[in-house]
Amino acid sequence: MSIRRIRTIAELGEPVGAFSQAVVANGFVFTSGQIPATSAGPVEGDFETRLLATLDNLRTLLEASGSGFDRIVKINGYLTDPDHLDTYNRVFNRVFGTAALPARTTVGVTLWGVELEIDCVALVSEDDA
């Protein structure tokens, strides 16, 4: 079994901590939590705008790891405001389509300086496993 660690990719910038952005192992990619920020800094706007930016970061990381949204098995979401859950669900239905929703856990938490974070586990292509 091989393990490939992806510390960072240019679009996401350097992680703020001692972790890899993704680890590819045994045919899966395990991502670290993505937030509404890019290498240029935090994403401004309403919650939906920041959620879409976070999902774009996740998509970018998955593609760099040899995967994609269509290969997500499980998503974990962390929200600081339960009032955002309706928007969160609406955006997920739009982005993933109601027929292809991955398994998901969403919890209310306190986060450091952001209001949402999303990580996932996805299958990688056989070429990248």
Secondary structure, 3 states (H helix, E strand, C coil): CCEEEECCCCCCCCCCCCCCCEEEECCEEEECCECCEECCEECCCCHHHHHHHHHHHHHHHHHHCCCCHHHEEEEEEEECCHHHHHHHHHHHHHHHCCCCCCEEEEEECCCCCCCEEEEEEEECCCCCC
